[in-house]
């Protein structure tokens, strides 16, 4: 499932992040604790994992926003 893959990637980017209980409504900054550096590292990891490049860096608010973006880029739910 895409959500599980993202949680694993977030914990790889920064093991101290609070991603274990993340849901689609979980906020990336306020709830998980991603800062700008963590977001950039996560973006690189997402690009490598899913085989696409971000055209720009959208302002993702929730985990669900990021999932929807990945699904739009890859053409299907992961």
C-alpha positions as CSV (number, residue, x, y, z in Angstrom):
1,X,0.0,0.0,0.0
2,X,1.2,3.5,-0.9
3,X,0.7,4.9,2.6
4,X,2.9,2.2,4.2
5,X,5.6,2.8,1.6
6,X,5.5,6.5,2.4
7,X,5.7,6.0,6.1
8,X,8.7,3.8,5.7
9,X,10.4,6.4,3.5
10,X,9.7,9.1,6.0
11,X,11.3,7.1,8.8
12,X,14.3,6.4,6.5
13,X,14.7,10.2,5.9
14,X,14.6,10.9,9.6
15,X,14.1,8.1,12.1
16,X,12.9,10.6,14.8
17,X,9.9,11.6,12.7
18,X,6.4,10.6,14.0
19,X,5.2,8.7,10.9
20,X,4.3,5.3,12.3
21,X,0.6,6.2,12.9
22,X,0.2,8.4,9.9
23,X,-3.1,8.4,8.0
24,X,-4.2,10.1,4.8
25,X,-5.3,13.1,6.9
26,X,-2.1,13.4,8.9
27,X,-0.4,16.7,8.3
28,X,3.2,16.5,7.1
29,X,4.6,19.4,9.1
30,X,2.4,19.8,12.1
31,X,1.8,16.1,12.9
32,X,4.8,14.3,11.5
33,X,7.4,17.0,12.0
34,X,8.8,17.3,8.4
35,X,10.9,20.4,8.0
36,X,12.1,21.8,4.6
37,X,15.3,19.6,4.6
38,X,13.3,16.5,5.4
39,X,10.8,17.4,2.6
40,X,13.6,17.7,0.0
41,X,15.1,14.4,1.1
42,X,11.7,12.7,1.0
43,X,11.1,14.2,-2.5
44,X,14.3,12.7,-3.8
45,X,13.4,9.3,-2.3
46,X,9.9,9.4,-3.7
47,X,11.3,10.3,-7.2
48,X,13.7,7.3,-7.0
49,X,11.2,4.9,-5.6
50,X,8.4,5.7,-8.1
51,X,10.4,6.7,-11.2
52,X,9.3,10.3,-11.8
53,X,10.6,13.8,-11.2
54,X,8.7,16.5,-9.5
55,X,7.9,19.2,-12.1
56,X,7.7,21.7,-9.2
57,X,7.4,21.3,-5.5
58,X,3.8,21.5,-4.7
59,X,2.8,22.6,-1.2
60,X,1.7,19.3,0.3
61,X,-0.3,19.6,3.5
62,X,-1.3,16.1,4.3
63,X,0.0,12.6,3.6
64,X,-3.1,12.2,1.4
65,X,-2.0,15.2,-0.8
66,X,1.3,13.5,-1.4
67,X,-0.3,10.1,-2.1
68,X,-2.7,11.7,-4.6
69,X,0.2,13.5,-6.4
70,X,2.2,10.2,-6.6
71,X,-0.9,8.4,-8.0
72,X,-1.4,11.2,-10.6
73,X,2.3,10.8,-11.7
74,X,2.4,7.1,-11.8
75,X,-1.1,6.6,-13.3
76,X,-2.4,4.2,-10.6
77,X,-2.6,3.6,-6.9
78,X,0.5,1.9,-5.7
